C-alpha cells in the first residue's frame, strides 16, 4: 500500500499503475491521503494478511473493512467500491469471469 510523497504517487498513477488499499486505510493518515488522491479506477483492495493492524491479525475477510474504509474516504457507496476494485483486479490479473 502506498503512503509516500504525492509527486511519486502522481507518477505511479500517471504511468497507469495501481495502488492498493489495506485495513490501514482506517487510520493511517498517509495511507488515507494516498487513497483520497488515487482515482477509484486505480485502486485495488488487499488485506496484507497475516499482518496485524492495531492488535488484530488480518485475514481474507479483512478486505471488507478495507472496502468500507475506501468507501468512507471516497464518500461513495460500498457497492461502487466493490464493483470498481473488482473490475480493476479482473483487468490487472486478466481474470476470465466466464470460467467462474
C-alpha positions, 0 to 999 in steps of 0.5 A, spaced: 500 500 500 502 506 498 503 512 503 509 516 500 510 523 497 504 525 492 509 527 486 511 519 486 504 517 487 502 522 481 507 518 477 505 511 479 498 513 477 500 517 471 504 511 468 497 507 469 499 503 475 495 501 481 495 502 488 492 498 493 488 499 499 489 495 506 485 495 513 490 501 514 486 505 510 482 506 517 487 510 520 493 511 517 493 518 515 498 517 509 495 511 507 488 515 507 491 521 503 494 516 498 487 513 497 483 520 497 488 522 491 488 515 487 482 515 482 477 509 484 479 506 477 486 505 480 485 502 486 485 495 488 483 492 495 488 487 499 488 485 506 496 484 507 494 478 511 497 475 516 499 482 518 496 485 524 493 492 524 492 495 531 492 488 535 488 484 530 491 479 525 488 480 518 485 475 514 481 474 507 475 477 510 479 483 512 478 486 505 471 488 507 473 493 512 478 495 507 472 496 502 468 500 507 474 504 509 475 506 501 468 507 501 468 512 507 474 516 504 471 516 497 464 518 500 461 513 495 457 507 496 460 500 498 457 497 492 461 502 487 467 500 491 466 493 490 464 493 483 470 498 481 476 494 485 473 488 482 473 490 475 480 493 476 483 486 479 479 482 473 483 487 468 490 487 472 490 479 473 486 478 466 481 474 470 476 470 465 469 471 469 466 466 464 470 460 467 467 462 474 
